Amino acid sequence: MSSASLSGKRTPIPAADLRNILRWMFLLRVCLSSAIVLIAAFLWRDFFHARSTLVLLLFLLLSYVFTAFGYWRLRAGRFENASFLWLQLLHDLVFTTVVVVYTEGVGSPFSRLYIPQVAVASVIFGISGGALFAGAASTIFVLLGIYQREFASSFSFDAEYFPKLSAPEEPFLLNILLLVALFFLVALIMDFLRARLVTAGERVQALETEIRFITIDTRDILDSIESGVVSIDSAGRLAFINRKALDLLGIRLLTRDPEPVWQEITTRAPSLARLLLDTLDHKPAISRGELELDSPEGRHVPLGITTNLLYDEQGARRGVTAVFRDISHVKRMEELSRQRDRLAAVAELSASLAHEIKNPLASIRTSVELLASGDDVAGSGGGNGGDGLRWSARRSGGGGQGAARREEEEERLFRLIVKESDRLAKLLTDFLHFSRMELREEVPVPLRELLEEVVELQLLPAARNAATIGLEWLGLREPVVDGDFDLLKQLFQNVIANAVQAASEHGADAAVTIRVTRDYGERAEIYGLDPGQYVETRVIDNGPGIKPADLPRIFDPFFTTKPQGNGLGLAIVHRIVNVHGGALFVESKPGSGADFRVYLPLSSRRVRTRTRAKPRSHAPAPGA
């Protein structure tokens, strides 16, 4: 909005600036009128004649009324009309002239009031309005001076109501010309300043409009996204919240005023408010974290959340922004995926288990059928260590030799049935142990004592296989892990036993190295473990290594490369590590041995143990 021009058209002066100019004009007018009233009251006899003073006071009263009318128009927003503005300037011109006439004429100190009025006219109407007002003021001032000099002594009005003016002081003409020149100079200067003011105002207005549009666009964009956005400033006050955040948090307020909305957030989502404040309080920002929110309907809503720190130019934290979204559908998809994976694993496991059970059952069935048939049987072992047999049968004849041979074959069949039954029982026992793996107790377990006990148990098998076992402790004196002692013992016993068997294929230089060190979380983070300190136990052998095709499957149930194995040993080891919150990895290249790495969380607790000193390397006995 802009002000009115001299011709009634619009000028670029913002309405707010014009409003301020009029306010100052009214204020100065009232102050000047009040000051004159006070002078008339306290210095009555020195300055004014009684009747003339009453005329002046009456005019001042009319000025108050006119000012009140102008202020009413200003409050009503009806102040940009050119006629109204010129009427205000004309009033000030007459008002100043009356004050000058009643206070010594052209020699009055109030004659300088024409200057700010010329300035106001130039600001409002430009150089044309300023020059017009300066010309009017100059004309009045010159005529008043001529009257005082030429006619005041010979001609005067009624002294009862009008003041008697004396001749002006010399140099009269020079003073008047200087003041008139000052009027026009002020008009020129104020027009220049007005142009600068208008240009600056246009820039400010354009900048405000741009900022407003940017703000509107940013809010619209943030309100349109499907993620909630909440920001707080450096003082912990709510700075911004978008519509989706209000919906996710169940806030139904009709306002976005920070204080009531923040109170609702702290009530409905205290974990979110605490996370924002903790991040602001020099805590690290989180990426892809999760929170659980209680919805107004009483259900638990999982939220995926990311926090970002906002910094100022000096690098100080000036706020925190949290972006979060409802991940209920993601959780449902993950659960469905886990169910599918479980069903697929169960199906694969069932097929493997059925295959493993089928072989001993076939042997038992064949043996029982032969025993029940009454035929003479003859067999020879073959296949998997006698598990598969080739049989020939004929009808039994008479004689003691046939009976003895039959008894011998029956005894062999009975042994086979018992052997296959034992094998089947062990398979089912291992499978039940694998499927029901759980921590029966969780106590501080001294790892040094446990490993030295396991190594001692493997000394004899290592000696039989001409292998050595080395136990090395790097930077750890008495590491302790929390868990089940028996399960952890089974874990390392299986891994070390496998390493001894693999190293024995290397020949005379077969060796197994057990290396224990501390991991401060660097590798654990790479492996996707929870933050914290871990103890890393590496079991390294110099055997033939693992084939690349077999490496991804070595922890699968029932997968084995051993003729007599059931494929559950490393699967059970993997389950034991998982229930202890650790991880198990293997690295191997054909011909370079295998490196099994067991990561277990390091406990902060300490236990007193009685460990015996054992050599770091155990060699086979001579002649073994």
C-alpha positions in Angstrom: 0.0 0.0 0.0 1.3 3.5 -0.8 0.4 7.1 0.0 -1.4 9.6 -2.1 0.4 12.0 -4.5 -0.2 15.6 -5.3 -2.6 14.7 -8.1 -4.4 12.1 -6.1 -2.4 9.1 -7.6 -0.4 6.6 -5.5 3.2 7.1 -4.6 5.7 4.4 -3.6 5.7 5.4 0.1 4.6 2.5 2.2 1.4 3.0 4.2 3.2 2.1 7.4 5.8 4.9 6.9 3.0 7.4 6.1 1.2 6.3 9.2 4.3 6.9 11.3 4.8 10.4 9.7 1.2 11.4 10.6 1.6 10.1 14.1 4.7 12.2 14.7 2.9 15.2 13.0 0.0 14.9 15.4 2.2 14.4 18.4 4.3 17.5 17.7 1.2 19.6 17.0 -0.3 18.6 20.4 3.0 19.2 22.2 3.4 22.6 20.6 -0.1 23.6 21.4 0.3 22.5 25.0 3.5 24.4 25.3 1.9 27.6 24.1 -0.9 27.1 26.6 1.6 26.7 29.4 3.5 29.8 28.4 0.3 31.8 28.2 -0.7 30.6 31.7 2.6 31.3 33.4 3.9 34.3 31.5 0.6 36.1 30.7 1.5 39.7 31.1 5.0 39.5 29.5 3.9 38.0 26.2 0.2 38.5 25.4 -2.6 41.0 25.8 -5.6 39.5 27.5 -8.1 39.6 24.7 -5.5 38.5 22.0 -4.5 35.6 24.2 -8.0 34.4 24.3 -8.2 34.5 20.5 -5.0 32.4 20.4 -6.3 29.9 22.9 -9.5 29.5 21.0 -7.5 28.7 17.9 -5.4 26.2 19.8 -8.6 24.5 20.9 -9.8 24.2 17.3 -6.3 22.7 16.6 -6.9 20.1 19.2 -10.3 19.2 17.7 -8.8 19.0 14.2 -6.0 16.8 15.4 -8.4 14.5 17.1 -10.3 14.2 13.8 -7.2 13.4 11.9 -6.2 10.8 14.5 -9.6 9.2 14.2 -9.1 9.0 10.4 -5.7 7.5 11.0 -7.0 4.8 13.3 -9.8 4.0 10.8 -7.2 3.5 8.0 -8.7 6.4 6.0 -5.5 8.5 5.9 -4.2 8.0 2.3 -6.5 10.4 0.6 -4.7 13.4 -1.0 -7.3 15.9 0.1 -7.0 14.7 3.8 -3.2 15.0 3.7 -3.2 18.4 2.1 -5.8 19.6 4.6 -3.5 18.5 7.4 -0.5 20.4 5.9 -2.7 23.5 5.3 -3.8 23.4 9.0 -0.2 23.2 10.1 0.7 26.1 7.8 -2.1 28.3 9.2 -1.3 27.1 12.8 2.3 28.1 12.5 1.5 31.4 10.9 -0.9 32.3 13.7 1.7 31.3 16.3 4.3 33.4 14.5 2.0 36.4 14.3 1.2 36.3 18.0 4.9 35.9 18.9 6.7 38.9 17.4 6.1 38.1 13.7 9.1 37.3 11.4 11.4 37.6 14.4 9.6 34.9 16.3 11.6 31.7 17.1 8.5 29.7 16.0 9.1 30.7 12.4 11.5 27.8 12.1 8.4 25.5 12.4 7.9 26.0 8.7 11.1 23.9 8.0 9.8 20.5 9.3 6.5 21.1 7.6 8.3 21.6 4.3 10.1 18.4 5.0 6.9 16.5 5.7 5.3 17.8 2.5 8.4 16.7 0.5 8.4 13.3 2.0 4.7 12.8 1.4 4.2 14.4 -2.0 7.7 14.6 -3.4 9.6 17.6 -4.8 6.4 19.0 -6.3 4.5 19.0 -3.0 7.6 20.2 -1.1 8.2 23.1 -3.5 4.5 24.1 -3.4 4.5 24.1 0.4 7.8 26.0 0.5 6.5 28.5 -1.9 3.3 29.0 0.2 5.3 29.3 3.4 7.8 31.7 1.8 5.0 33.9 0.4 3.3 34.1 3.8 6.6 34.8 5.5 7.6 37.6 3.0 4.2 39.3 3.1 4.3 39.2 6.9 7.8 40.8 6.9 6.7 43.5 4.4 3.6 44.2 6.5 5.7 44.5 9.7 8.3 46.8 8.0 6.1 49.1 5.9 2.6 49.1 7.4 2.7 47.9 11.1 3.5 51.4 12.4 0.8 53.3 10.4 -1.9 50.6 10.2 -3.0 48.0 12.7 -6.0 46.0 13.7 -7.9 46.2 17.0 -5.3 45.8 19.7 -7.8 44.2 21.9 -7.9 41.0 19.7 -4.7 41.2 17.6 -1.1 41.8 18.7 0.8 44.9 17.8 3.8 44.0 15.6 7.0 46.0 15.6 9.4 46.6 12.7 11.7 43.7 12.1 15.4 43.9 12.9 18.0 44.6 10.2 19.2 43.1 7.9 15.6 42.4 7.3 15.8 41.4 3.6 18.8 39.1 4.0 17.2 37.2 6.9 14.0 36.6 4.9 15.9 35.5 1.8 18.0 33.1 3.8 15.0 31.5 5.4 13.2 31.2 2.1 16.2 29.7 0.5 16.4 27.3 3.5 12.7 26.3 2.8 13.5 25.2 -0.8 16.8 23.6 0.2 15.0 21.4 2.7 12.4 20.5 0.1 15.2 19.3 -2.2 17.1 17.4 0.5 14.0 15.7 1.8 12.9 14.7 -1.7 16.3 13.1 -2.2 16.0 11.3 1.2 12.4 10.4 0.3 13.6 8.7 -2.9 16.2 6.8 -1.0 13.6 5.9 1.6 11.2 4.7 -1.0 13.9 2.6 -2.7 14.9 1.1 0.6 11.3 0.5 1.5 10.7 -1.3 -1.7 13.7 -3.5 -1.1 12.6 -4.3 2.4 9.1 -5.0 1.3 10.4 -7.2 -1.5 12.7 -9.0 1.0 9.8 -9.4 3.5 7.6 -10.8 0.7 10.3 -13.2 -0.3 10.9 -14.3 3.2 7.2 -14.7 3.7 6.9 -16.8 0.6 10.0 -18.9 1.6 8.5 -19.4 5.0 5.2 -20.4 3.5 6.8 -22.7 1.0 9.0 -24.3 3.6 6.1 -24.9 6.0 3.9 -26.2 3.1 6.7 -28.5 2.0 7.3 -29.8 5.6 3.5 -30.2 6.1 3.2 -32.2 3.0 5.9 -34.9 3.7 5.0 -38.2 5.3 7.5 -37.8 8.2 7.1 -35.9 11.4 9.5 -33.0 11.9 10.1 -31.4 15.4 12.7 -28.7 16.1 13.8 -27.1 19.4 16.1 -24.1 19.8 19.1 -23.8 22.0 17.0 -22.9 25.1 15.0 -26.2 24.7 11.9 -24.4 23.4 9.8 -25.7 20.6 10.8 -24.0 17.3 8.8 -25.9 14.7 6.5 -28.8 14.3 4.8 -29.9 11.1 1.3 -31.3 10.6 2.4 -35.0 10.3 4.2 -34.8 13.6 1.0 -33.5 15.2 -0.9 -36.4 13.7 1.7 -39.1 14.7 1.8 -37.7 18.3 -2.0 -37.5 18.5 -2.0 -33.7 19.3 -5.3 -32.2 18.4 -4.7 -28.6 19.4 -6.1 -25.8 17.2 -2.9 -23.8 17.6 0.8 -24.3 16.9 1.9 -22.0 19.7 5.1 -23.4 21.0 4.3 -23.6 24.7 1.1 -25.6 24.7 2.3 -27.9 21.9 5.6 -28.6 23.7 3.6 -29.5 26.9 1.6 -31.9 24.9 4.7 -33.5 23.4 6.3 -34.0 26.9 3.0 -35.6 28.0 2.3 -37.8 25.0 5.8 -38.6 23.9 8.2 -38.1 26.9 10.8 -40.3 25.2 10.9 -38.0 22.2 11.1 -34.9 24.3 13.9 -36.5 26.4 15.8 -37.5 23.3 15.7 -34.0 21.9 16.9 -32.4 25.1 19.6 -35.0 25.6 20.9 -34.4 22.0 20.9 -30.7 22.7 22.8 -31.4 25.9 26.0 -32.5 24.1 24.8 -36.0 23.4 25.5 -37.5 20.0 22.8 -37.4 17.3 21.3 -40.7 16.4 20.7 -42.1 12.9 18.0 -44.6 12.3 17.0 -45.1 15.9 13.7 -46.4 17.1 11.2 -45.2 19.7 7.9 -46.6 20.8 4.9 -44.3 21.2 1.6 -44.9 23.0 -1.1 -43.8 20.7 -4.4 -42.3 21.9 -6.1 -45.6 20.9 -3.9 -47.5 23.4 -1.6 -49.3 20.8 2.1 -49.2 20.7 3.4 -47.3 17.6 7.1 -47.9 16.6 8.8 -44.8 15.3 11.9 -44.7 13.2 13.8 -41.5 14.2 16.8 -39.5 13.2 18.1 -36.5 15.0 20.3 -33.7 13.5 22.1 -30.9 15.3 21.9 -27.3 14.1 24.9 -25.1 14.4 25.4 -21.3 14.2 28.3 -19.5 12.4 30.5 -19.9 15.5 29.9 -23.7 15.6 27.7 -23.6 18.7 24.6 -25.7 18.9 21.6 -23.6 18.2 19.0 -26.4 18.0 18.0 -30.0 17.3 15.7 -31.4 14.7 14.1 -34.8 14.9 12.6 -36.5 11.8 10.5 -39.5 12.5 7.9 -41.7 10.9 5.6 -44.6 11.7 7.4 -47.8 10.9 4.5 -50.1 11.9 4.2 -51.4 8.3 7.9 -52.0 8.2 7.8 -54.0 11.4 4.9 -56.0 10.0 6.8 -56.7 6.8 9.9 -57.7 8.9 7.8 -60.0 11.0 6.2 -61.6 7.9 9.7 -62.0 6.4 10.9 -63.6 9.6 8.0 -65.9 9.6 8.7 -66.9 6.0 12.4 -67.4 6.9 11.4 -69.5 9.9 9.1 -71.6 7.8 11.7 -72.1 5.1 14.3 -72.9 7.7 12.0 -75.4 9.4 11.2 -77.0 6.0 14.9 -77.2 5.1 15.7 -78.5 8.6 13.0 -81.1 8.5 14.2 -82.3 5.1 17.7 -82.6 6.4 16.6 -84.3 9.6 14.4 -86.8 7.7 17.4 -87.6 5.4 19.6 -88.2 8.4 17.0 -90.4 10.2 16.2 -92.3 7.0 19.7 -94.0 6.7 19.8 -95.6 10.2 16.2 -96.5 10.0 16.8 -98.3 6.6 19.6 -100.3 8.2 17.5 -101.2 11.2 14.6 -102.2 9.0 16.7 -104.4 6.7 18.3 -106.1 9.7 14.9 -106.8 11.4 13.4 -108.1 8.2 16.3 -110.5 7.7 16.1 -111.7 11.3 12.4 -112.2 10.9 12.7 -114.1 7.6 14.7 -117.1 9.0 17.0 -117.1 6.0 20.7 -117.7 6.1 22.3 -114.3 5.8 25.8 -113.3 4.8 27.0 -109.8 4.5 30.0 -107.6 4.1 30.4 -104.1 5.4 30.5 -101.3 3.0 29.7 -97.6 2.6 29.7 -95.3 5.5 31.8 -97.3 8.0 29.5 -100.3 8.0 26.3 -98.3 7.9 25.4 -99.7 4.5 25.7 -103.5 4.1 25.5 -105.8 1.1 23.5 -108.9 1.9 23.0 -112.2 0.2 20.4 -114.7 1.6 19.4 -118.3 1.0 17.1 -120.7 2.7 18.9 -122.3 5.7 19.8 -126.0 5.4 20.4 -128.4 8.2 23.5 -129.1 10.1 25.3 -127.6 13.0 27.6 -125.5 10.8 24.7 -123.6 9.3 23.2 -123.0 12.7 26.5 -121.6 14.0 26.9 -119.4 11.0 23.3 -118.2 11.5 23.9 -117.3 15.1 27.0 -115.4 14.1 25.1 -113.4 11.5 22.2 -112.7 13.9 24.6 -111.4 16.5 26.1 -109.1 13.8 22.7 -107.8 12.9 21.9 -107.2 16.5 25.1 -105.1 16.9 24.2 -103.2 13.8 20.7 -102.4 15.1 22.1 -101.2 18.4 24.8 -99.1 16.6 22.2 -97.5 14.3 19.8 -96.9 17.2 22.6 -95.2 19.2 23.4 -93.1 16.2 19.8 -92.1 15.8 19.5 -91.3 19.5 22.6 -89.1 19.4 21.3 -87.3 16.3 18.0 -86.6 18.0 19.7 -85.5 21.2 22.0 -83.1 19.3 19.0 -81.8 17.4 17.0 -81.2 20.5 20.0 -79.5 22.1 20.3 -77.3 19.0 16.6 -76.4 18.9 16.3 -75.7 22.6 19.5 -73.7 23.1 19.1 -71.2 25.9 21.0 -69.8 28.8 20.3 -71.9 31.9 22.3 -69.5 34.0 24.3 -66.3 33.5 27.4 -66.0 35.7 30.8 -64.4 35.4 32.9 -66.9 33.5 36.8 -66.6 33.8 37.8 -67.1 30.2 41.4 -68.0 31.0 40.4 -70.8 33.3 37.9 -72.1 30.7 40.2 -72.1 27.8 43.1 -73.7 29.7 40.7 -76.4 30.8 39.5 -77.0 27.2 43.1 -77.0 25.9 44.1 -79.6 28.5 41.2 -81.9 27.4 42.5 -81.6 23.8 46.1 -82.5 24.6 45.6 -86.2 24.0 43.8 -85.9 20.7 46.3 -83.3 19.6 49.2 -85.7 20.5 47.5 -88.5 18.6 47.3 -86.3 15.6 50.9 -85.0 16.0 49.6 -81.5 16.5 50.6 -78.7 18.8 48.3 -76.2 20.6 49.4 -72.7 21.4 47.5 -70.3 23.7 48.4 -66.6 23.5 47.0 -63.7 25.6 47.4 -60.3 24.1 46.7 -57.4 26.4 44.3 -59.3 28.6 45.2 -60.7 32.0 41.9 -62.2 33.4 39.1 -61.6 30.9 35.6 -62.3 32.2 32.5 -62.9 30.1 28.9 -63.3 31.4 27.3 -66.5 30.4 26.7 -70.3 30.9 30.0 -72.0 31.8 29.0 -75.4 30.3 27.8 -73.9 27.1 30.9 -71.7 26.6 33.0 -74.8 27.3 31.1 -76.8 24.7 31.6 -73.9 22.3 35.4 -73.7 22.5 35.7 -77.5 22.8 33.9 -78.0 19.5 35.9 -75.2 17.7 39.3 -76.3 19.0 38.5 -80.0 18.4 37.6 -79.2 14.8 40.9 -77.2 14.4 43.0 -80.1 15.8 41.3 -82.5 13.3 41.8 -80.1 10.4 45.5 -79.3 11.3 46.3 -83.1 11.6 45.9 -83.3 7.8 48.9 -81.0 7.4 51.3 -83.6 8.6 54.2 -83.3 11.0 54.0 -79.5 11.4 50.3 -79.5 12.4 49.6 -76.5 14.7 46.6 -74.8 16.3 47.0 -71.3 17.7 44.5 -69.8 20.1 44.9 -66.0 20.4 42.9 -63.9 22.8 42.7 -60.1 22.7 40.4 -57.2 23.5 38.2 -55.5 20.9 37.2 -52.0 21.8 34.2 -52.0 19.4 35.9 -51.2 16.1 35.5 -54.6 14.5 32.4 -55.4 16.5 30.8 -52.3 15.0 31.8 -53.5 11.5 30.1 -56.9 12.3 26.9 -55.2 13.4 27.2 -55.9 17.2 26.0 -53.6 19.9 28.4 -50.9 21.1 30.8 -52.0 23.8 34.0 -53.9 24.5 34.4 -57.5 23.4 36.9 -60.3 23.9 38.1 -61.8 20.6 39.2 -65.4 20.6 40.8 -66.6 17.4 41.3 -70.3 16.8 43.7 -70.7 13.9 44.8 -73.9 12.3 47.2 -74.7 9.4 45.1 -77.4 7.9 43.8 -77.6 4.3 41.3 -74.8 4.8 37.7 -74.7 3.7 36.5 -74.8 0.1 34.9 -71.5 -1.0 31.7 -73.3 -2.0 31.4 -74.8 1.5 32.3 -71.6 3.4 28.8 -70.0 3.4 27.1 -73.2 4.6 29.4 -74.4 7.4 27.0 -73.1 10.1 23.9 -74.7 8.5 22.4 -77.6 10.4 23.2 -81.0 9.0 25.8 -79.7 6.7 29.1 -81.7 7.1 32.1 -82.7 5.1 33.1 -85.5 7.5 32.0 -89.1 6.8 30.9 -89.7 10.4 29.6 -86.2 11.2 26.0 -85.2 11.6 26.5 -81.6 10.7 25.2 -80.1 14.0 28.5 -79.3 15.7 29.2 -75.8 14.2 25.4 -75.1 14.1 25.3 -75.6 17.9 28.5 -73.5 18.3 26.8 -70.7 16.3 23.7 -70.9 18.5 25.7 -70.7 21.7 27.5 -67.6 20.5 24.2 -65.9 19.5 22.5 -66.6 22.9 25.5 -64.9 24.6 25.1 -61.8 22.5 28.3 -62.4 20.5 29.2 -63.3 16.9 31.1 -66.0 15.2 33.0 -65.6 11.9 35.4 -67.7 9.9 38.0 -66.8 7.3 39.7 -69.4 5.2 41.5 -70.0 1.9 42.2 -73.4 0.5 45.6 -74.6 1.5 46.0 -71.8 4.2 44.0 -73.2 7.1 41.0 -71.7 8.8 40.6 -68.7 11.2 37.6 -68.9 13.5 36.8 -65.7 15.4 34.6 -65.7 18.4 33.4 -62.3 19.8 31.8 -62.3 23.3 30.8 -59.2 25.3 33.5 -58.4 27.9 32.0 -58.3 31.4 32.8 -55.6 33.9 32.6 -58.0 36.7 35.6 -59.8 38.2 35.9 -63.3 39.7 38.6 -64.9 41.7 40.0 -68.0 40.0 42.6 -70.6 40.8 44.4 -71.3 37.6 47.4 -73.4 37.1 50.2 -72.3 35.0 50.3 -74.1 31.7 52.8 -74.0 28.9 51.8 -71.9 25.9 52.6 -74.7 23.5 51.7 -78.4 23.8 53.7 -80.8 21.7 52.9 -84.5 21.1 54.7 -87.0 23.3 57.6 -88.8 21.7 56.5 -91.8 19.8 52.9 -90.7 19.7 
